[in-house]
Amino acid sequence: MNDSTPKQRVLITGANGQDGGYLVRRLVSEGHEVHGMCHSASGASLLADDVPEAIAHVCDLGDADGIESLVNAVEPTHIFNLAGNTSVARSWDFPAETADVLGAGPIRLLQAAWMFGERSSRPVRFVQASSAEIFGDATEVPQSETTLREPATPYGAAKSFAHDMVGVYRHRGMFASSAILYNHESPRRPETFVARKISQEVARISLGLSDRLALGNIDVHRDWGYAPDYVDAMIRISRADSASDFIVATGVSHSVRDFVDAAFAYIGVDDWSRYVVIDPAFYRPADPKELVGDPTRLKALGWEPSVDFTDLVTLMVQADLDALQAD
């Protein structure tokens, strides 16, 4: 924490997730008071063990009374809402749950923050983790903050509703911003996500522990970045002079095929066709062909990605190699 950044009291939902984990550690390292909201007692215990400097709380985005009590007890200066399942595929199996947690959940948090700020005269700065999925199968490439939103998945629809409500509270006078996050990965990413699935299986193939990588559509294009870079972006958004919506992306598009190619190249395999199997079971009901964002507005806050696509792929494969060899 530099002299120009006063000590903050920060509430982070989804503190055990990929982004939440990096954000908790980053803000603790800067000397801020960090409170993590966890979905379960076991999650709170995990956070307390991993980052003893953080203060863990158990609460659920479906519990309006619990959220209000938590916000009033913490008295945060900043709230980052990162909670909720981030699997687009899962949203097809549980669309109503997705709508409640990712769509209505942020409203409960926004309202609690607004009420606290009004009552205490200490306004809260709020950052919502939005998603590129709000754009659906966008015809405008790259997408900007003004691109028409036409979500094509339950996940995208829920995120789009929350995105609208952030704007509603911003017009009401609250510092409420949306970070429209594009695909971002790290070794903390769960194995159910395609990038981590690729990095882990390629590492296993390299060590002779596997000979097959099953994937769905490898010709969709995504804008892939490094999770700690995107956490840095959210911090910058929370400290901006004014609230707004910000695309958080690298501006560079790559296909899943490119990710596979870079991962196998790292272990010295040029022809990976004998290892990769295309399985229709992994195709999603609606899969946007090209999601790539224009980060111009974000870059005006001084943000730049520190890890490019190839380095991202190789660091993930190396992390999985290290983990497998340590077992």
N, C-alpha and C positions, 0 to 999 in steps of 0.2 A: 504494500500500500504506500503510494507516494504522498507527499505533503498536500497535494491538491485534491486527494480523495479522502474525505472524512470517513471515519469508521461507520460501517453500515451494519444494520441488523437485518439479515436476509432469511427469508423463508423459501425453501426450495421443495416443491412437490416432485415426487418421482426421484427421490434422492438416491435410490439404489440402482437406477438405470444407467445406461451407458453415459448419457449426457449429464445426468444428475451427479454421478460419481466424479466426473471430471470437474463439474462446476463447484461441488462441495469442496474438493481439494484445492482448487484454484483460489476460492474466496477465503478459505481458512489460511492458506499460505500468505494472503495479503493482509491478514490480521483482522478480518471482519468477524462479527458474531454470526455464526451460521446455524440455522435450524433446518433440519431435514424432516419432511413429512413422508412417512412410510405407510404402506398399505396394511401391514401386519406387524405383530409383536416380534416375529422372527426377523422381519426386515429391519425393524428398529434396532434389534440386537446386533444385526450384521453391520449396520452403519456405525453403531457405537464402537464396535470392535475394530472396524476398518479405519475410522477417522474419529478418535476419541475427543478431538477438539470440537467436533460438531455436536449439536444437541438434537437427539432423535425424538420424534413424536409419532404416535400412531393415529392415523385418521384416514378417512376415505372420501373421495370426491363426491360420493353419493350422499354424504351426511352433512346437510346444510347447517344444522345446529353445531355439530362437531367442528366444522370449518370456522364458523363464526367464533366459537369459543377459543379455538387455536389462534386465530388472527388477533383476537383481543388479548390473549395471554402473551403472545410473542411481541406484539407491537412492532411489526416489521417496518423498515424503511423501504425495502424492496421485496417483491415476490416474483419468483420465476415458476411458472406452471409447466412442468415437464411430465406430469403424471399421465398414466393411461397406457394400455397396451399399444405398441407401435407396429403391430403386424397387420398389414393391409389384408392379407389372406384370412386371418382370423376374423376380421370384421364381417366377412361374408357368412361365417358360421354363427356369429352373435351380433346381428345388426342392431337390435334394440339396446343391448348392453353398451355397444359402441356409441350409440347416440346419446345415452345417458352420461357415460363417463367422459367421453371426449367432446360432446356437444353441450350438455347441460352442466357438467361438472365445473368447467371454467366460469360459468355464470355465477355459481354459488361462491366461488372464490373471489370473483370480481365484486360481487355485492358485499361480501364480508369486508373486503379491502376498502370499498367506497364508504361503507358505514363507519368503519374505524376512523378513516381519514376525516370524515365530516364531524364525528363526535370529538375527536382529539385535536383537530386542526393540525394534524401531521399527515399530509397526503402521502400515499404509498405509490411507489413506482412499480408498475406491473408489466411483466413480459410474458407473453403467451407463445409457447412453441407451436406454431402453425406448421403447415406442410405443403410441399409442392403438389400433393394429391388434390388440393382444392381446385387445381386447374383442369384435372381430368386429362382427356386426350387432346391437349391444346393444339390449335392450328397455328398459333403464334409462337415462333421459336427464334430467339429465346423468350422466355416469359419474364414480364416485369411486374411491378406492384399494381399496374393498371390492367393487366391481362384479364380478359373475361374468365370468371370462374364457372366451370361446368364439371363438378366432381362426378366421377364415374364409378365410385366405390362407396360403400357405407362409411368407411374410414374417412374418405375425402369429404363426404357430405357432412359428417359430424364436425370435422375440423373447419369446414367452411362456415358452418353456423357459429361456432365459437369465434372464428375470425370476425364475422359480422358483429358479434356482441362486444368484442374488444373495441371495435369502431364506435359502437353505441356509447360505451362508457367514456371513450376518449372525447366524443362530442359533448358529453355531459360535463367534461372538465377534468377528468382523471388522466394521469400520465399512464396510458395503456398502449402498449406497442405489441405488434405481432412480428415474430421472427419466422419468415416463411422458409422453413428448412428443407433443403434438397438432401439427397442421399448422403449420409456421412457415416463413416465406418471407423473402427479401431479394434484392437485386440479385445476390448470389453464387449463387443457386439455379440449377442447370443448366436448360437450355432444354427438357429432356424432361419436366419437371414442369409440371402444368397451370397453376399460377399464373404461372410465368415464361413459359410458352408464350403465355398470354393477354397479359401485359404487353408482351412483345416484339412480338407480331403487331399489337396495337393501336397501338403506337408506329410500326410500319412502315406501317400503314394511314393514320395521321395524316400521315405524310410522303409519302404517295402511292407507297410502295414495295410495297404489297400491297393486295388487295381481298377477302381471304378468311381466315377463322379457322375451322379445322375442329376440332370438339370432340366428346367422347362424351356421357355423361349429365350434363346441366347442372343436374339437380334434386337431386343428392345434397347433403347439408349437412355442413359441416366447421367446426371451431373454429380460425380462422386467427389466428396471432400473428406477431410480428416476431422474426426469428432472434436478434439481439443481446439482446433481452429474455429469450429462453429460455436463452441462454448465461449471463446473469446469474442466472437461476433455478438452473442447475446449479452455479454457484459457491456460491450460498447453501446449497444442499443439501449440498455438500461441507464446509461450515463449520458445519453445524447441530450442536447439542449431542449429538444422537443420530441414528443411521442409521435410515432408514425408506424407504417408497415415497411418492412425491409426484406428483400430477397436475400437469403443466405445461401450462396452457391459459388462455384468456381468460375462458371461461365463456359466450361469446356465439357463437351458431350463424349461419352464412351459407351460402347455396347457391353453387354454381359460377355459376349465373345471376346472383346478386348481384355476384359478382366481375367478371363480364363487364360488367354494367350500370355499376358504378363506374368501371371502366377506360375504357369508351367515354364516360361522362359527363365524365371528366377532359379528353378531347380535343374535347369539344363535340358529341358525337353522341348524340342521344336515342333514335333508332330505329336499333338496330344489327342488326336482323333481316336486312338485305340483305347483311351481311358474314359472318354466322355460319352455318356449315353443320354439322349434326349428322351425324356419321359413325359408324355402328355399329362400325366397325373399332377405334374408340377406347374402346368399352365394355370394362370389366374383367370377368372371369369371376365375381367376387364383389366387390361394392362396397357396403360398409355405408352405409345411408341417412343416418344422423345420428350423427356422432361429435362430441360436445361435452363438455368436461370441467369438473369442479367443483374450482377451485383453492384451496379454503378452507384446506387444510392448508399449502399453499405460502405463502399470504398471511400465515400466522402467523409466517413467517420474515422478513417485511417486504417481500415481493415484490409489485410491481404492474406491469402492462404499461404501457409508456410510449407505445406507438403503437396507435391504434385501427384498426379494419378499413378505413375509408375512407382514412385516412392511409397505411396499408400499401400499398393498391392504387395510390394516386397516386404514392407515392415510387418504387415499382417501375416504373411507366410512365414517370415522369420520368427515371429512371436509364437506361432503354432509349432514350428519346429523346436524351438527352445522348450516349450511346455511339454511336448511329447518326449523329448530326450531327457527331461528332468524327472519323468515318472519312473 
